[in-house]
Amino acid sequence: MKIAIVGAGIVGVTTAYELASDGHEVTVFEQRSAAAEEASFATAGLLAPHLLSPWAAPGFGHALRLIGPHATLRLSGGLSRANWAWLSRWRSATHASSAPAAALERLAQYSQSRLQTLVHRHELDFEASEGRLVLLRTEQERDLLQPALQVLRDSGVALREVTANVARQIEPGLSPEAPLAGAIHLPDARAGNCRLFAQLLRQGTQGSGVRFAFNTRIDRIGANPAGVVVQGEPDLRRFDAVVLCAGTASAALLPALGLRLPMAAVYGYSVSAPLRESTHAPQASVVDAAQQISITRLGQRVRIAGGAELAGADAEHHTATLQRLYRTLNDWFPGGAQLSSGVQVWRGARPLLPDGAPVVGASGVPGLWLNTGHGAGGWALACGTARAVADLIAQRAPEVPLDGLGMRRF
Ligand SMILES: Cc1cc2nc3c(=O)[nH]c(=O)nc-3n(C[C@H](O)[C@H](O)[C@H](O)COP(=O)(O)OP(=O)(O)OC[C@H]3O[C@@H](n4cnc5c(N)ncnc54)[C@H](O)[C@@H]3O)c2cc1C
């Protein structure tokens, strides 16, 4: 088939790879000049397990607090009606047991195994590390994590609750002065550089039937016949199928087709800094459960990521949030990173649906497939959802169940 993909973030690139592997002729339309320039640019780097990652799903990890110095979601400027509606749905999903947590975790595990297959096949070196600690400052934090731990245990994820001493043996760079009540150790957790992986995989698609059209914005998706309208062109370019992988921009392309996705752009930050002293830095990844901040070793750099705000795309960087990232790094790994020069500060948006899960599969409009809304887990889920969408297009049952992850739930 001749297939168009809208968007060359991590989701679009992995989808292009899988569709080309199935023998399709694929064109990826990307408005930016390279792959992974938007949400996939400087993620925290966390792969599976997913549920203990910040903002993975409503009701897991932390309470939703909107005001005060300990707000977990910052509301900036005037909130649109759509964002208010999103917030109220996220809040209700926090109390309901309907959030598709188990499905999400299953998908993350599947995605990890698919990623490993690609890594071995193409010998991709993407600054990967193995193992994660979820750091607990108090016993109360351990209690808050129990629902997520239960889902992980039920899903067969290896984990153990360890004392502060054991945690310090696993990550010897952890400050002896930091208040540490204990930690959750996830020995099989992975992390790595999402943007680097996307770029390497993109190179891996060369000669396999994928064409990347950069600096090419899609204004409209057509149905009956299926196709896309490129900005500045009068006519529809026809394809047998279109896969929408446009991240936070996906929702805006759907109303013209009579479809609506309740997606919010929840912004966060990452700071990447060169290693200063390797033994004082994390060897793999850690998550500060209370702060919902992660610190990840990526090759010769350390990346600190966190923060959540509902604000405009061009809002100023929020100084207090960035200071919190620096403070958290300093609490746990003082002296691990060099913060005086060569630091990259990034603000990006999580394309978040109100139950935390992506929408994967047929859209209901003939010829249009959806692979979007990966929220806080686009990197952790992309390889899995890409393979699943390719299977659905080939009219094969995906290897991972997608119950509860379709458009119908909205
Ligand atoms: C601070 C932070 C930390 C994060 N950490 C993690 C993590 O540790 N692990 C994890 O799994 N996830 C993490 N995420 C989430 C992750 O970044 C996203 O889920 C993921 O990048 C989404 O990928 P995507 O391909 O859907 O979107 P994007 O990467 O945004 O790609 C969409 C692409 O579509 C293009 N596009 C949009 N509209 C059009 C159009 N009309 N025409 C042509 N092109 C178009 C855009 O330019 C863009 O390149 C984090 C996010 C943030 C903000």
The ligand as an SDF file (V2000), in Angstrom:
LIG
                    3D

 53 58  0  0  0  0  0  0  0  0999 V2000
    9.5860   16.8700   30.1940 C   0  0  0  0  0  0  0  0  0  0  0  0
    9.1390   15.6310   29.4750 C   0  0  0  0  0  0  0  0  0  0  0  0
    9.7090   14.4010   29.7780 C   0  0  0  0  0  0  0  0  0  0  0  0
    9.2790   13.2470   29.1430 C   0  0  0  0  0  0  0  0  0  0  0  0
    9.8640   12.0650   29.4650 N   0  0  0  0  0  0  0  0  0  0  0  0
    9.4320   10.9240   28.8850 C   0  0  0  0  0  0  0  0  0  0  0  0
   10.0460    9.6720   29.2260 C   0  0  0  0  0  0  0  0  0  0  0  0
   10.9520    9.6030   30.0500 O   0  0  0  0  0  0  0  0  0  0  0  0
    9.5820    8.5670   28.6090 N   0  0  0  0  0  0  0  0  0  0  0  0
    8.5650    8.6040   27.7040 C   0  0  0  0  0  0  0  0  0  0  0  0
    8.1700    7.5710   27.2190 O   0  0  0  0  0  0  0  0  0  0  0  0
    7.9990    9.7720   27.3420 N   0  0  0  0  0  0  0  0  0  0  0  0
    8.4050   10.9260   27.9190 C   0  0  0  0  0  0  0  0  0  0  0  0
    7.8180   12.1130   27.5860 N   0  0  0  0  0  0  0  0  0  0  0  0
    6.7030   12.0940   26.6480 C   0  0  0  0  0  0  0  0  0  0  0  0
    7.2010   12.0400   25.2170 C   0  0  0  0  0  0  0  0  0  0  0  0
    8.0460   13.1280   25.0270 O   0  0  0  0  0  0  0  0  0  0  0  0
    6.0370   12.0840   24.2230 C   0  0  0  0  0  0  0  0  0  0  0  0
    5.0470   11.1620   24.5920 O   0  0  0  0  0  0  0  0  0  0  0  0
    6.5050   11.7050   22.8250 C   0  0  0  0  0  0  0  0  0  0  0  0
    7.6360   12.4420   22.4620 O   0  0  0  0  0  0  0  0  0  0  0  0
    5.3950   11.9300   21.8180 C   0  0  0  0  0  0  0  0  0  0  0  0
    5.8930   11.5610   20.5610 O   0  0  0  0  0  0  0  0  0  0  0  0
    5.0940   11.8960   19.2440 P   0  0  0  0  0  0  0  0  0  0  0  0
    5.8630   11.3500   18.1200 O   0  0  0  0  0  0  0  0  0  0  0  0
    3.6680   11.5100   19.4180 O   0  0  0  0  0  0  0  0  0  0  0  0
    5.0570   13.5000   19.2090 O   0  0  0  0  0  0  0  0  0  0  0  0
    6.1610   14.5060   18.6570 P   0  0  0  0  0  0  0  0  0  0  0  0
    7.5240   14.0890   19.0100 O   0  0  0  0  0  0  0  0  0  0  0  0
    5.7370   15.8690   19.0700 O   0  0  0  0  0  0  0  0  0  0  0  0
    6.0180   14.3550   17.0910 O   0  0  0  0  0  0  0  0  0  0  0  0
    4.9470   14.8760   16.3670 C   0  0  0  0  0  0  0  0  0  0  0  0
    5.5220   15.4590   15.1070 C   0  0  0  0  0  0  0  0  0  0  0  0
    4.4620   15.8470   14.2530 O   0  0  0  0  0  0  0  0  0  0  0  0
    4.8390   17.0160   13.5830 C   0  0  0  0  0  0  0  0  0  0  0  0
    3.6270   17.6780   13.1050 N   0  0  0  0  0  0  0  0  0  0  0  0
    2.6010   18.1440   13.8580 C   0  0  0  0  0  0  0  0  0  0  0  0
    1.6330   18.6480   13.0870 N   0  0  0  0  0  0  0  0  0  0  0  0
    2.0540   18.5080   11.8040 C   0  0  0  0  0  0  0  0  0  0  0  0
    1.4900   18.8740   10.5630 C   0  0  0  0  0  0  0  0  0  0  0  0
    0.2940   19.4610   10.4700 N   0  0  0  0  0  0  0  0  0  0  0  0
    2.1820   18.5800    9.4370 N   0  0  0  0  0  0  0  0  0  0  0  0
    3.4200   17.9720    9.5180 C   0  0  0  0  0  0  0  0  0  0  0  0
    3.9980   17.6400   10.6770 N   0  0  0  0  0  0  0  0  0  0  0  0
    3.3200   17.8880   11.8130 C   0  0  0  0  0  0  0  0  0  0  0  0
    5.5910   17.8040   14.6530 C   0  0  0  0  0  0  0  0  0  0  0  0
    6.4240   18.7920   14.0830 O   0  0  0  0  0  0  0  0  0  0  0  0
    6.3480   16.7170   15.3820 C   0  0  0  0  0  0  0  0  0  0  0  0
    7.6280   16.5350   14.8730 O   0  0  0  0  0  0  0  0  0  0  0  0
    8.2540   13.3010   28.1800 C   0  0  0  0  0  0  0  0  0  0  0  0
    7.6990   14.5450   27.8380 C   0  0  0  0  0  0  0  0  0  0  0  0
    8.1320   15.6950   28.4730 C   0  0  0  0  0  0  0  0  0  0  0  0
    7.5350   17.0080   28.1030 C   0  0  0  0  0  0  0  0  0  0  0  0
  1  2  1  0
  2  3  1  0
  2 52  2  0
  3  4  2  0
  4  5  1  0
  4 50  1  0
  5  6  2  0
  6  7  1  0
  6 13  1  0
  7  8  2  0
  7  9  1  0
  9 10  1  0
 10 11  2  0
 10 12  1  0
 12 13  2  0
 13 14  1  0
 14 15  1  0
 14 50  1  0
 15 16  1  0
 16 17  1  0
 16 18  1  0
 18 19  1  0
 18 20  1  0
 20 21  1  0
 20 22  1  0
 22 23  1  0
 23 24  1  0
 24 25  2  0
 24 26  1  0
 24 27  1  0
 27 28  1  0
 28 29  2  0
 28 30  1  0
 28 31  1  0
 31 32  1  0
 32 33  1  0
 33 34  1  0
 33 48  1  0
 34 35  1  0
 35 36  1  0
 35 46  1  0
 36 37  1  0
 36 45  1  0
 37 38  2  0
 38 39  1  0
 39 40  1  0
 39 45  2  0
 40 41  1  0
 40 42  2  0
 42 43  1  0
 43 44  2  0
 44 45  1  0
 46 47  1  0
 46 48  1  0
 48 49  1  0
 50 51  2  0
 51 52  1  0
 52 53  1  0
M  END
$$$$
